Amino acid sequence: MFAMKLTLILLGALLYLVGTIGWFGWLGLDLLYTGTTEALIYAFTGTCTWLLTTFGLAIHIIKTARPTAGGRNP
């Protein structure tokens, strides 16, 4: 069971890293160099999507590590 969880965590981290490098190293820069209004809107939208994904991932990690954080004890 531990090996399965570790594999899923490492796979998720690898996919996130590849997506981040792919966006900021290739797609995002290409859209910015194009310079058209449509390309800039796509670059802005992609960066916002990346930020929301990063924020959601951070919240998921925090909630998984401390499931009772923020809850009230009677």
Secondary structure, DSSP 8 states (H G I E B T S, - for coil): -HHHHHHHHHHHHHHHHHHHHHIIIIIHHHHHHH--HHHHHHHHHHHHHHHHHHHHHHHHHHHHH-TTTT----
